[in-house]
Amino acid sequence: MDAPQRLDATDLALIRLLQRDARQTNKDLAAAVGIAQSTCLERIRALRAQGVIRGWHAEVDLEAIGRPLRAMISVRLRPKTTASVRAFQQEMLDAPEVLSVWTVTGADDFLVEVATHDVAHLRDFVLDHVTGRSEVVDARTSLVYDQVRVWEIPPAEQLTQRQSAPDARPAPHGTTPRPSP
């Protein structure tokens, strides 16, 4: 694995602005960080070429497309071979109900995030696509009530700075922080 690319303050500012709104024009981005438009375009192209920026995505409201019921399914496999792990990952990704698949350590091997239109569809998905597989030895389903997410991801060097001021991070866009109990 290659060493991470060192990013300067301008690159970090561009990344932060794009995380807030990836539809900003090159002109607006350049003005916001104080560089020429041609320089801005080249920097963004370089960030993509280096794999720092991996893509541009639209966030979709699952309820608006008829899939309001979300769940996380914890899965354990036996035997856990490279072939069985890859096959499970691919079959999950091929299912239209699946939003994401994480391979994890600990008691479980996978976390599978799904979205369906109702409980019956979720039940059928779990029975037909998860527990119906011979290598699945355990699966537990948890319904998702709510999700909050951080949209601006700071670089690693800023993590140590934030440890001294834990309340310095603003609430994620579109969320309201809940008071501590």
TIRO-2110 file (N, C-alpha, C; in Angstrom, 1 decimal):
// TIRO-2110
0.8, -1.2, 0.0, N, 1, A
0.0, 0.0, 0.0, CA, 1, A
0.9, 1.2, 0.0, C, 1, A
0.6, 2.2, -0.9, N, 2, A
1.4, 3.4, -0.9, CA, 2, A
1.1, 4.3, 0.3, C, 2, A
2.1, 5.1, 0.6, N, 3, A
1.9, 6.1, 1.7, CA, 3, A
0.9, 7.1, 1.3, C, 3, A
0.1, 7.6, 2.3, N, 4, A
-0.9, 8.6, 1.9, CA, 4, A
-0.3, 9.8, 1.4, C, 4, A
-1.0, 10.4, 0.4, N, 5, A
-0.5, 11.7, -0.2, CA, 5, A
-0.6, 12.8, 0.8, C, 5, A
0.4, 13.6, 0.9, N, 6, A
0.4, 14.8, 1.8, CA, 6, A
-0.4, 15.9, 1.1, C, 6, A
-1.4, 16.3, 1.8, N, 7, A
-2.3, 17.4, 1.2, CA, 7, A
-2.0, 18.7, 1.9, C, 7, A
-2.0, 19.8, 1.1, N, 8, A
-1.7, 21.1, 1.7, CA, 8, A
-3.0, 21.7, 2.0, C, 8, A
-2.9, 22.9, 2.6, N, 9, A
-4.1, 23.6, 3.1, CA, 9, A
-5.1, 23.9, 2.0, C, 9, A
-4.7, 24.2, 0.8, N, 10, A
-5.6, 24.5, -0.3, CA, 10, A
-6.3, 23.2, -0.7, C, 10, A
-5.6, 22.1, -0.8, N, 11, A
-6.3, 20.8, -1.1, CA, 11, A
-7.3, 20.5, 0.0, C, 11, A
-7.0, 20.7, 1.2, N, 12, A
-7.9, 20.4, 2.3, CA, 12, A
-9.1, 21.3, 2.3, C, 12, A
-8.9, 22.5, 1.9, N, 13, A
-10.0, 23.5, 1.8, CA, 13, A
-11.0, 23.1, 0.7, C, 13, A
-10.4, 22.7, -0.5, N, 14, A
-11.2, 22.2, -1.6, CA, 14, A
-12.0, 21.0, -1.2, C, 14, A
-11.4, 20.1, -0.5, N, 15, A
-12.1, 18.8, -0.1, CA, 15, A
-13.2, 19.2, 0.8, C, 15, A
-13.0, 20.1, 1.8, N, 16, A
-14.0, 20.5, 2.7, CA, 16, A
-15.2, 21.1, 2.0, C, 16, A
-14.9, 22.0, 1.1, N, 17, A
-16.0, 22.7, 0.3, CA, 17, A
-16.8, 21.7, -0.6, C, 17, A
-16.1, 20.7, -1.2, N, 18, A
-16.7, 19.7, -2.0, CA, 18, A
-17.6, 18.8, -1.2, C, 18, A
-17.1, 18.5, 0.0, N, 19, A
-17.9, 17.6, 0.9, CA, 19, A
-19.2, 18.3, 1.3, C, 19, A
-19.2, 19.6, 1.5, N, 20, A
-20.4, 20.4, 1.8, CA, 20, A
-21.4, 20.4, 0.6, C, 20, A
-20.8, 20.6, -0.6, N, 21, A
-21.6, 20.7, -1.8, CA, 21, A
-20.8, 20.5, -3.0, C, 21, A
-20.9, 19.3, -3.6, N, 22, A
-20.0, 18.9, -4.7, CA, 22, A
-20.5, 19.5, -6.0, C, 22, A
-21.6, 20.2, -6.0, N, 23, A
-22.1, 20.9, -7.2, CA, 23, A
-21.6, 22.3, -7.4, C, 23, A
-20.8, 22.7, -6.5, N, 24, A
-20.3, 24.1, -6.6, CA, 24, A
-19.5, 24.2, -8.0, C, 24, A
-19.5, 25.4, -8.5, N, 25, A
-18.8, 25.6, -9.8, CA, 25, A
-17.3, 25.7, -9.5, C, 25, A
-16.5, 25.5, -10.5, N, 26, A
-15.1, 25.6, -10.3, CA, 26, A
-14.7, 27.1, -10.0, C, 26, A
-15.5, 28.0, -10.6, N, 27, A
-15.3, 29.4, -10.4, CA, 27, A
-15.5, 29.8, -8.9, C, 27, A
-16.6, 29.2, -8.3, N, 28, A
-16.9, 29.5, -6.9, CA, 28, A
-15.9, 28.8, -6.0, C, 28, A
-15.4, 27.6, -6.3, N, 29, A
-14.4, 27.0, -5.5, CA, 29, A
-13.1, 27.7, -5.5, C, 29, A
-12.7, 28.2, -6.7, N, 30, A
-11.4, 28.9, -6.8, CA, 30, A
-11.5, 30.2, -6.0, C, 30, A
-12.6, 30.9, -6.1, N, 31, A
-12.8, 32.1, -5.3, CA, 31, A
-12.7, 31.9, -3.8, C, 31, A
-13.4, 30.8, -3.4, N, 32, A
-13.5, 30.5, -2.0, CA, 32, A
-12.1, 30.2, -1.4, C, 32, A
-11.2, 29.6, -2.1, N, 33, A
-9.9, 29.3, -1.6, CA, 33, A
-8.8, 30.2, -2.1, C, 33, A
-9.1, 31.2, -2.9, N, 34, A
-8.2, 32.2, -3.3, CA, 34, A
-7.2, 31.8, -4.3, C, 34, A
-7.6, 31.0, -5.3, N, 35, A
-6.6, 30.5, -6.4, CA, 35, A
-7.3, 30.7, -7.7, C, 35, A
-6.5, 30.7, -8.8, N, 36, A
-7.0, 30.8, -10.1, CA, 36, A
-7.9, 29.6, -10.5, C, 36, A
-8.9, 29.9, -11.4, N, 37, A
-9.8, 28.8, -11.8, CA, 37, A
-9.0, 27.6, -12.4, C, 37, A
-8.0, 27.9, -13.2, N, 38, A
-7.3, 26.8, -13.9, CA, 38, A
-6.5, 26.0, -12.8, C, 38, A
-6.0, 26.7, -11.8, N, 39, A
-5.2, 26.0, -10.7, CA, 39, A
-6.2, 25.1, -9.9, C, 39, A
-7.4, 25.6, -9.7, N, 40, A
-8.4, 24.9, -9.0, CA, 40, A
-8.8, 23.6, -9.7, C, 40, A
-9.1, 23.8, -11.0, N, 41, A
-9.4, 22.6, -11.8, CA, 41, A
-8.3, 21.6, -11.8, C, 41, A
-7.1, 22.0, -11.9, N, 42, A
-6.0, 21.0, -11.9, CA, 42, A
-5.8, 20.3, -10.6, C, 42, A
-6.0, 21.1, -9.5, N, 43, A
-6.0, 20.5, -8.2, CA, 43, A
-7.0, 19.4, -8.0, C, 43, A
-8.3, 19.8, -8.4, N, 44, A
-9.4, 18.8, -8.3, CA, 44, A
-9.1, 17.6, -9.1, C, 44, A
-8.6, 17.8, -10.3, N, 45, A
-8.3, 16.6, -11.2, CA, 45, A
-7.2, 15.8, -10.5, C, 45, A
-6.2, 16.4, -9.9, N, 46, A
-5.1, 15.7, -9.2, CA, 46, A
-5.7, 14.9, -8.0, C, 46, A
-6.6, 15.5, -7.3, N, 47, A
-7.2, 14.8, -6.1, CA, 47, A
-8.0, 13.6, -6.6, C, 47, A
-8.6, 13.7, -7.7, N, 48, A
-9.3, 12.5, -8.3, CA, 48, A
-8.3, 11.5, -8.7, C, 48, A
-7.3, 11.9, -9.4, N, 49, A
-6.3, 10.9, -10.0, CA, 49, A
-5.6, 10.2, -8.8, C, 49, A
-5.4, 10.9, -7.7, N, 50, A
-4.7, 10.3, -6.6, CA, 50, A
-5.6, 9.4, -5.8, C, 50, A
-6.9, 9.4, -6.1, N, 51, A
-7.9, 8.6, -5.3, CA, 51, A
-8.4, 9.3, -4.1, C, 51, A
-8.0, 10.5, -3.8, N, 52, A
-8.5, 11.2, -2.6, CA, 52, A
-10.0, 11.5, -2.8, C, 52, A
-10.4, 12.0, -3.9, N, 53, A
-11.8, 12.2, -4.2, CA, 53, A
-12.2, 11.0, -5.1, C, 53, A
-13.1, 10.2, -4.6, N, 54, A
-13.4, 8.9, -5.3, CA, 54, A
-14.6, 9.0, -6.2, C, 54, A
-15.4, 10.0, -6.1, N, 55, A
-16.6, 10.1, -6.9, CA, 55, A
-17.5, 11.2, -6.4, C, 55, A
-18.6, 11.4, -7.2, N, 56, A
-19.6, 12.4, -6.9, CA, 56, A
-20.9, 11.6, -6.8, C, 56, A
-21.7, 11.9, -5.7, N, 57, A
-22.9, 11.1, -5.5, CA, 57, A
-24.1, 12.0, -5.1, C, 57, A
-25.3, 11.5, -5.5, N, 58, A
-26.5, 12.1, -5.0, CA, 58, A
-27.0, 11.4, -3.8, C, 58, A
-27.4, 12.1, -2.8, N, 59, A
-28.0, 11.4, -1.6, CA, 59, A
-29.5, 11.3, -2.0, C, 59, A
-30.0, 10.1, -1.8, N, 60, A
-31.4, 9.8, -2.2, CA, 60, A
-32.2, 9.6, -0.9, C, 60, A
-33.4, 10.1, -0.8, N, 61, A
-34.3, 9.9, 0.3, CA, 61, A
-35.0, 8.6, 0.1, C, 61, A
-34.6, 7.6, 0.9, N, 62, A
-35.2, 6.2, 0.7, CA, 62, A
-36.7, 6.1, 0.8, C, 62, A
-37.2, 6.9, 1.7, N, 63, A
-38.7, 6.9, 1.8, CA, 63, A
-39.4, 7.5, 0.5, C, 63, A
-38.7, 8.5, -0.1, N, 64, A
-39.3, 9.0, -1.3, CA, 64, A
-39.3, 8.1, -2.5, C, 64, A
-38.4, 7.1, -2.4, N, 65, A
-38.4, 6.0, -3.5, CA, 65, A
-39.1, 4.7, -3.1, C, 65, A
-39.9, 4.8, -2.0, N, 66, A
-40.7, 3.7, -1.5, CA, 66, A
-39.9, 2.6, -0.7, C, 66, A
-38.8, 3.0, -0.1, N, 67, A
-38.0, 2.0, 0.7, CA, 67, A
-37.7, 2.6, 2.1, C, 67, A
-38.8, 2.8, 2.9, N, 68, A
-38.6, 3.5, 4.2, CA, 68, A
-38.1, 2.6, 5.3, C, 68, A
-38.1, 1.3, 5.1, N, 69, A
-37.7, 0.4, 6.2, CA, 69, A
-36.2, 0.0, 6.0, C, 69, A
-35.4, 0.5, 6.9, N, 70, A
-34.0, 0.1, 6.8, CA, 70, A
-33.6, -0.8, 8.0, C, 70, A
-32.6, -1.7, 7.7, N, 71, A
-32.1, -2.6, 8.7, CA, 71, A
-30.7, -2.9, 8.5, C, 71, A
-30.0, -3.3, 9.6, N, 72, A
-28.7, -3.7, 9.6, CA, 72, A
-28.7, -5.2, 9.9, C, 72, A
-28.1, -6.0, 9.1, N, 73, A
-28.1, -7.5, 9.4, CA, 73, A
-26.6, -7.9, 9.7, C, 73, A
-26.4, -8.5, 10.9, N, 74, A
-25.1, -9.0, 11.3, CA, 74, A
-25.0, -10.4, 10.9, C, 74, A
-23.9, -10.8, 10.2, N, 75, A
-23.8, -12.1, 9.6, CA, 75, A
-22.5, -12.8, 10.0, C, 75, A
-22.6, -14.1, 10.3, N, 76, A
-21.4, -14.9, 10.5, CA, 76, A
-21.4, -16.0, 9.5, C, 76, A
-20.2, -16.3, 8.9, N, 77, A
-20.0, -17.4, 7.9, CA, 77, A
-19.2, -18.5, 8.5, C, 77, A
-19.4, -19.7, 8.0, N, 78, A
-18.5, -20.9, 8.3, CA, 78, A
-18.7, -21.8, 7.1, C, 78, A
-17.7, -22.3, 6.5, N, 79, A
-16.3, -21.9, 6.7, CA, 79, A
-16.0, -20.5, 6.2, C, 79, A
-15.1, -19.8, 6.8, N, 80, A
-14.8, -18.4, 6.4, CA, 80, A
-13.5, -18.5, 5.5, C, 80, A
-13.7, -18.7, 4.2, N, 81, A
-12.6, -18.8, 3.3, CA, 81, A
-12.7, -17.5, 2.4, C, 81, A
-11.6, -17.3, 1.7, N, 82, A
-11.6, -16.1, 0.8, CA, 82, A
-12.7, -16.2, -0.2, C, 82, A
-12.9, -17.4, -0.7, N, 83, A
-14.0, -17.7, -1.7, CA, 83, A
-15.4, -17.4, -1.2, C, 83, A
-15.6, -17.9, 0.0, N, 84, A
-17.0, -17.7, 0.6, CA, 84, A
-17.2, -16.3, 1.0, C, 84, A
-16.2, -15.6, 1.5, N, 85, A
-16.3, -14.2, 1.8, CA, 85, A
-16.6, -13.4, 0.5, C, 85, A
-15.9, -13.6, -0.5, N, 86, A
-16.1, -12.8, -1.8, CA, 86, A
-17.4, -13.2, -2.4, C, 86, A
-17.8, -14.4, -2.4, N, 87, A
-19.1, -14.8, -2.9, CA, 87, A
-20.3, -14.2, -2.2, C, 87, A
-20.2, -14.2, -0.8, N, 88, A
-21.2, -13.6, 0.0, CA, 88, A
-21.3, -12.1, -0.3, C, 88, A
-20.2, -11.4, -0.3, N, 89, A
-20.2, -10.0, -0.6, CA, 89, A
-20.8, -9.7, -2.0, C, 89, A
-20.4, -10.4, -3.0, N, 90, A
-21.0, -10.2, -4.3, CA, 90, A
-22.5, -10.4, -4.4, C, 90, A
-22.9, -11.5, -3.8, N, 91, A
-24.4, -11.8, -3.8, CA, 91, A
-25.2, -10.8, -3.1, C, 91, A
-24.6, -10.2, -2.0, N, 92, A
-25.3, -9.2, -1.3, CA, 92, A
-25.4, -7.9, -2.1, C, 92, A
-24.2, -7.5, -2.7, N, 93, A
-24.2, -6.3, -3.6, CA, 93, A
-25.1, -6.5, -4.8, C, 93, A
-25.3, -7.7, -5.3, N, 94, A
-26.2, -7.9, -6.4, CA, 94, A
-27.7, -7.8, -6.1, C, 94, A
-28.0, -7.8, -4.8, N, 95, A
-29.4, -7.8, -4.4, CA, 95, A
-29.9, -6.3, -4.3, C, 95, A
-31.0, -5.9, -5.0, N, 96, A
-31.4, -4.5, -5.0, CA, 96, A
-31.8, -4.0, -3.6, C, 96, A
-32.0, -4.8, -2.6, N, 97, A
-32.4, -4.3, -1.3, CA, 97, A
-31.1, -3.8, -0.6, C, 97, A
-29.9, -4.2, -1.0, N, 98, A
-28.7, -3.9, -0.2, CA, 98, A
-28.2, -2.5, -0.6, C, 98, A
-27.9, -1.8, 0.5, N, 99, A
-27.3, -0.5, 0.3, CA, 99, A
-25.8, -0.5, 0.5, C, 99, A
-25.3, -1.3, 1.4, N, 100, A
-23.9, -1.5, 1.6, CA, 100, A
-23.5, -2.8, 2.4, C, 100, A
-22.3, -3.2, 2.2, N, 101, A
-21.8, -4.4, 2.9, CA, 101, A
-20.5, -4.1, 3.5, C, 101, A
-20.3, -4.3, 4.8, N, 102, A
-19.1, -4.1, 5.5, CA, 102, A
-18.6, -5.4, 6.0, C, 102, A
-17.3, -5.7, 5.7, N, 103, A
-16.6, -6.9, 6.3, CA, 103, A
-15.9, -6.4, 7.5, C, 103, A
-16.3, -7.0, 8.7, N, 104, A
-15.8, -6.5, 10.0, CA, 104, A
-15.1, -7.6, 10.8, C, 104, A
-14.5, -7.1, 11.8, N, 105, A
-13.8, -8.0, 12.8, CA, 105, A
-14.8, -8.2, 14.0, C, 105, A
-14.5, -9.1, 14.9, N, 106, A
-15.3, -9.3, 16.0, CA, 106, A
-16.2, -10.5, 15.9, C, 106, A
-17.3, -10.5, 16.6, N, 107, A
-18.2, -11.7, 16.6, CA, 107, A
-18.8, -12.0, 15.3, C, 107, A
-19.0, -10.9, 14.5, N, 108, A
-19.6, -11.1, 13.2, CA, 108, A
-18.6, -10.9, 12.1, C, 108, A
-19.0, -11.4, 10.9, N, 109, A
-18.1, -11.2, 9.7, CA, 109, A
-18.5, -10.1, 8.8, C, 109, A
-19.9, -9.8, 8.8, N, 110, A
-20.4, -8.8, 7.9, CA, 110, A
-21.5, -8.0, 8.6, C, 110, A
-21.6, -6.7, 8.2, N, 111, A
-22.8, -5.9, 8.5, CA, 111, A
-23.4, -5.6, 7.1, C, 111, A
-24.6, -5.9, 6.9, N, 112, A
-25.3, -5.7, 5.6, CA, 112, A
-26.4, -4.7, 5.9, C, 112, A
-26.4, -3.5, 5.2, N, 113, A
-27.4, -2.5, 5.3, CA, 113, A
-28.4, -2.7, 4.2, C, 113, A
-29.7, -2.8, 4.5, N, 114, A
-30.7, -3.0, 3.5, CA, 114, A
-31.8, -2.0, 3.7, C, 114, A
-32.6, -1.7, 2.6, N, 115, A
-33.7, -0.9, 2.7, CA, 115, A
-34.8, -1.6, 1.9, C, 115, A
-36.0, -1.7, 2.5, N, 116, A
-37.1, -2.4, 1.8, CA, 116, A
-38.4, -1.6, 2.0, C, 116, A
-39.5, -2.0, 1.4, N, 117, A
-40.7, -1.2, 1.5, CA, 117, A
-41.6, -1.6, 2.7, C, 117, A
-41.3, -2.8, 3.2, N, 118, A
-42.1, -3.2, 4.4, CA, 118, A
-41.4, -4.4, 5.1, C, 118, A
-42.0, -4.8, 6.3, N, 119, A
-41.4, -5.8, 7.1, CA, 119, A
-41.5, -7.2, 6.4, C, 119, A
-42.5, -7.5, 5.7, N, 120, A
-42.7, -8.7, 5.0, CA, 120, A
-41.5, -8.9, 4.0, C, 120, A
-41.2, -7.8, 3.2, N, 121, A
-40.2, -7.9, 2.2, CA, 121, A
-38.8, -8.1, 2.9, C, 121, A
-38.6, -7.4, 4.1, N, 122, A
-37.4, -7.6, 4.8, CA, 122, A
-37.2, -9.0, 5.3, C, 122, A
-38.3, -9.6, 5.9, N, 123, A
-38.3, -11.0, 6.3, CA, 123, A
-37.9, -11.9, 5.2, C, 123, A
-38.6, -11.7, 4.0, N, 124, A
-38.3, -12.6, 2.9, CA, 124, A
-36.9, -12.5, 2.4, C, 124, A
-36.3, -11.2, 2.4, N, 125, A
-34.9, -11.0, 2.0, CA, 125, A
-34.0, -11.8, 2.9, C, 125, A
-34.2, -11.6, 4.2, N, 126, A
-33.3, -12.3, 5.2, CA, 126, A
-33.4, -13.8, 5.0, C, 126, A
-34.6, -14.4, 4.9, N, 127, A
-34.8, -15.8, 4.8, CA, 127, A
-34.2, -16.3, 3.4, C, 127, A
-34.5, -15.6, 2.3, N, 128, A
-34.1, -16.1, 1.0, CA, 128, A
-32.7, -15.9, 0.7, C, 128, A
-32.1, -14.7, 1.1, N, 129, A
-30.8, -14.3, 0.6, CA, 129, A
-29.7, -14.4, 1.7, C, 129, A
-30.1, -14.5, 2.9, N, 130, A
-29.1, -14.5, 4.0, CA, 130, A
-29.1, -15.8, 4.7, C, 130, A
-30.1, -16.1, 5.5, N, 131, A
-30.1, -17.3, 6.3, CA, 131, A
-30.3, -18.6, 5.4, C, 131, A
-30.8, -18.4, 4.2, N, 132, A
-30.9, -19.6, 3.3, CA, 132, A
-29.6, -20.1, 2.7, C, 132, A
-28.5, -19.4, 3.0, N, 133, A
-27.2, -19.8, 2.4, CA, 133, A
-26.6, -20.8, 3.4, C, 133, A
-26.0, -21.8, 2.9, N, 134, A
-25.5, -22.9, 3.8, CA, 134, A
-24.3, -22.4, 4.6, C, 134, A
-23.5, -21.5, 4.1, N, 135, A
-22.4, -21.0, 4.9, CA, 135, A
-22.7, -20.0, 6.0, C, 135, A
-23.9, -19.5, 6.0, N, 136, A
-24.4, -18.5, 7.1, CA, 136, A
-24.7, -19.3, 8.3, C, 136, A
-24.0, -19.1, 9.4, N, 137, A
-24.3, -19.8, 10.7, CA, 137, A
-25.0, -18.9, 11.7, C, 137, A
-25.1, -17.6, 11.4, N, 138, A
-25.8, -16.8, 12.3, CA, 138, A
-26.1, -15.5, 11.6, C, 138, A
-27.3, -15.0, 11.8, N, 139, A
-27.7, -13.7, 11.3, CA, 139, A
-28.7, -13.0, 12.2, C, 139, A
-28.5, -11.8, 12.5, N, 140, A
-29.3, -11.0, 13.4, CA, 140, A
-29.7, -9.7, 12.7, C, 140, A
-31.0, -9.4, 12.8, N, 141, A
-31.4, -8.2, 12.1, CA, 141, A
-31.9, -7.1, 13.1, C, 141, A
-31.4, -5.9, 12.9, N, 142, A
-31.7, -4.8, 13.7, CA, 142, A
-32.4, -3.7, 12.8, C, 142, A
-33.6, -3.2, 13.2, N, 143, A
-34.2, -2.2, 12.4, CA, 143, A
-33.5, -0.8, 12.8, C, 143, A
-33.4, 0.0, 11.7, N, 144, A
-32.8, 1.3, 11.9, CA, 144, A
-33.9, 2.3, 12.2, C, 144, A
-33.9, 3.0, 13.3, N, 145, A
-34.8, 4.0, 13.6, CA, 145, A
-34.5, 5.3, 12.9, C, 145, A
-33.2, 5.7, 13.0, N, 146, A
-32.7, 7.0, 12.5, CA, 146, A
-31.2, 6.9, 12.2, C, 146, A
-30.8, 7.8, 11.4, N, 147, A
-29.3, 7.8, 11.1, CA, 147, A
-28.9, 9.3, 11.1, C, 147, A
-27.8, 9.6, 11.7, N, 148, A
-27.2, 10.9, 11.6, CA, 148, A
-25.8, 10.6, 11.0, C, 148, A
-25.3, 11.5, 10.3, N, 149, A
-24.1, 11.3, 9.6, CA, 149, A
-23.2, 12.6, 9.5, C, 149, A
-21.9, 12.4, 9.6, N, 150, A
-21.0, 13.5, 9.4, CA, 150, A
-20.7, 13.6, 7.9, C, 150, A
-20.9, 14.7, 7.4, N, 151, A
-20.6, 14.9, 5.9, CA, 151, A
-19.2, 15.5, 5.7, C, 151, A
-18.7, 16.2, 6.6, N, 152, A
-17.3, 16.7, 6.4, CA, 152, A
-16.3, 15.9, 7.2, C, 152, A
-15.5, 15.2, 6.5, N, 153, A
-14.5, 14.3, 7.2, CA, 153, A
-13.2, 15.0, 7.2, C, 153, A
-12.7, 15.4, 8.4, N, 154, A
-11.4, 16.0, 8.5, CA, 154, A
-10.2, 15.1, 8.2, C, 154, A
-9.1, 15.6, 7.8, N, 155, A
-7.9, 14.7, 7.6, CA, 155, A
-7.4, 14.2, 9.0, C, 155, A
-6.6, 13.2, 9.0, N, 156, A
-6.1, 12.6, 10.3, CA, 156, A
-5.4, 13.5, 11.2, C, 156, A
-4.6, 14.5, 10.6, N, 157, A
-3.9, 15.4, 11.5, CA, 157, A
-4.8, 16.3, 12.3, C, 157, A
-6.0, 16.5, 11.8, N, 158, A
-6.9, 17.3, 12.6, CA, 158, A
-7.6, 16.6, 13.7, C, 158, A
-7.5, 15.2, 13.7, N, 159, A
-8.1, 14.4, 14.8, CA, 159, A
-7.4, 14.7, 16.1, C, 159, A
-6.1, 14.8, 16.1, N, 160, A
-5.4, 15.1, 17.4, CA, 160, A
-5.7, 16.5, 17.9, C, 160, A
-5.9, 17.4, 17.0, N, 161, A
-6.2, 18.8, 17.4, CA, 161, A
-7.6, 18.8, 18.1, C, 161, A
-8.5, 18.0, 17.6, N, 162, A
-9.9, 18.0, 18.1, CA, 162, A
-10.0, 17.3, 19.5, C, 162, A
-9.0, 16.4, 19.8, N, 163, A
-9.1, 15.8, 21.1, CA, 163, A
-9.0, 16.7, 22.2, C, 163, A
-8.3, 17.8, 22.0, N, 164, A
-8.2, 18.8, 23.1, CA, 164, A
-9.5, 19.7, 23.2, C, 164, A
-10.3, 19.7, 22.1, N, 165, A
-11.5, 20.5, 22.2, CA, 165, A
-12.7, 19.6, 21.6, C, 165, A
-13.2, 18.6, 22.3, N, 166, A
-14.1, 17.7, 21.7, CA, 166, A
-15.4, 18.3, 21.3, C, 166, A
-15.8, 19.4, 21.8, N, 167, A
-17.1, 20.0, 21.4, CA, 167, A
-16.9, 21.0, 20.2, C, 167, A
-15.7, 21.0, 19.6, N, 168, A
-15.4, 22.0, 18.6, CA, 168, A
-16.1, 21.6, 17.2, C, 168, A
-16.5, 20.4, 17.0, N, 169, A
-17.0, 19.9, 15.8, CA, 169, A
-18.5, 20.3, 15.7, C, 169, A
-18.8, 21.0, 14.5, N, 170, A
-20.2, 21.4, 14.4, CA, 170, A
-21.1, 20.2, 14.1, C, 170, A
-22.4, 20.3, 14.4, N, 171, A
-23.3, 19.2, 14.1, CA, 171, A
-23.3, 18.9, 12.6, C, 171, A
-23.5, 17.6, 12.2, N, 172, A
-23.6, 17.3, 10.8, CA, 172, A
-24.7, 18.1, 10.1, C, 172, A
-24.5, 18.4, 8.8, N, 173, A
-25.5, 19.1, 8.1, CA, 173, A
-26.9, 18.4, 8.1, C, 173, A
-27.9, 19.1, 8.4, N, 174, A
-29.2, 18.4, 8.4, CA, 174, A
-29.6, 17.7, 9.7, C, 174, A
-28.8, 17.8, 10.7, N, 175, A
-29.1, 17.1, 12.0, CA, 175, A
-29.1, 18.1, 13.1, C, 175, A
-29.7, 17.8, 14.2, N, 176, A
-29.7, 18.5, 15.4, CA, 176, A
-29.1, 17.7, 16.5, C, 176, A
-28.0, 18.2, 17.1, N, 177, A
-27.4, 17.3, 18.2, CA, 177, A
-28.4, 17.2, 19.3, C, 177, A
-28.4, 16.0, 19.9, N, 178, A
-29.2, 15.7, 21.1, CA, 178, A
-28.4, 16.0, 22.3, C, 178, A
-29.1, 16.5, 23.3, N, 179, A
-28.4, 16.8, 24.6, CA, 179, A
-28.0, 15.5, 25.2, C, 179, A
-26.9, 15.5, 26.0, N, 180, A
-26.4, 14.3, 26.7, CA, 180, A
-27.4, 14.0, 27.8, C, 180, A
-27.5, 12.7, 28.1, N, 181, A
-28.4, 12.3, 29.2, CA, 181, A
-27.9, 12.7, 30.5, C, 181, A
END
